[in-house]
Amino acid sequence: MAVPKKKTSKSKRDKRKATWKRKANLQAQKALSIGKSILTGRAEGFVYPQAEEEEEE
């Protein structure tokens, strides 16, 4: 038979939500920073494929 779970307090719920949002914000900042460094050409710690240019002789 199913047993009902205990109710989670508002503080625990809010703490979990705040942690999740903080992690998402940090990831968004990192992604933006990497994108900016790639556009400026100063990306050193990030490896990404570059289109190879064919040379015609």
N, C-alpha and C positions, 0 to 999 in steps of 0.2 A: 504494500500500500504506500502511496506517495505521501511524503511528509513535507509540510510547508517549511520553507527556509526562513531564517530570521531576517527581519527588515534591516537594511543597511542604513546607517545614520547619514544625515545630510552632509556632515563634515567629511566623512569617508568618501561619499559619492563626489563631492565637490573637489576633494583633494585628487582623486583619480582623474577627474576631468581636466583639472588644471595641469597635471603632469602630462597628460596626453597632448594637450594644446601646446605646452611648452616644447615638447619634443618635435611636434609638427612645425612650429615656428623656427626652431634651430635648423631643421632639415631644409626649410624654404630659404633661409639665409645662406646656408652652404651652397645650395643649388644656384642661387643668384650670383654668389661670389665666383663660383666656378665658371658660370656662363660669361660673366664680365671678363674674367681673366683669359678665357678662350678668345673672345672677341677682340681684346687688345693685343693678343699674341704673347702674353706673359705666362701662359700656363706651363708650369714645370712639373708639378706633382700629379698631373692628370693626363692619362693616355687616351687618345681618341684617334680614330682612323682619319687620315687626310686623303683627299682625292688626288690620285697621282696624275700628273700632267704628262701627256704624251708629247714627245719631241719629234718633230718632223724634220728630216734632213734631206 
